[in-house]
Amino acid sequence: MSKICINCGLPVLDRNGTKVTQLYDEKLYKKSKILKLLQCEVCDKICDRYLEYEGPLILLDLALQNKSAYRHVLINKNHAATILKMSLLTLIVEGYCRWATFQTGGQFFEQEFQFYTNVGEALASLVVFLLVSIFIILNTSMVKPSVVRLVLGLLLAYCTRFLKLAALLWVTTDTTFLWNFVDFFFLITSIKVVQVLTNQHRTGCGIAMSVSHLAMMINDRSRFIFESNPVHCL
């Protein structure tokens, strides 16, 4: 898989004009185990400085919406396993937050069933978000990213909803804005991911992701409508 410069976003080429597969001097590394990072011929900067960074520093730059960090995680390195594991954990956390917020009491097995139901509802909302996002991006973007990479990027953005656990623990009548903050953080992270993968302008990415988040919100709201207006069988 070809690599890009995280600064300018262009593919990194070797002296023969072919795309490199590693962003360090492979010959030097094989001889002496010294990791010498390649320099971009276009912007004259280190192609991917995050190769020498520890995970927490990369995570911090992701939280700060650093485009270079997203290019490193989504394009230059394969973090698929980590993203999938974190997405599953986030899905469980979101289901738990729904259960803890709207639980109606009852016996233990009833509460357990309600928890699984809430996790299923969270999964349905995630599927709606992914499908709507993929449909819009693949039909409007000039640059067509691979579906697998796009799904991983969107799941990475979805992982921001893990912060709902912190909001649930610390929310009070004066700090209900924490829920809205998590939703907003999810939105801007989604926009950044699409911007990195498609090279579109921020406005277009913002419109696409706003529609996807709106579809996700409508799916969630429809559940409350059906629950508040149950259909009685004759």
Order of alpha helices (4+ residues) and beta strands (2+ residues): alpha-alpha-alpha-alpha-alpha-alpha-alpha-alpha-alpha
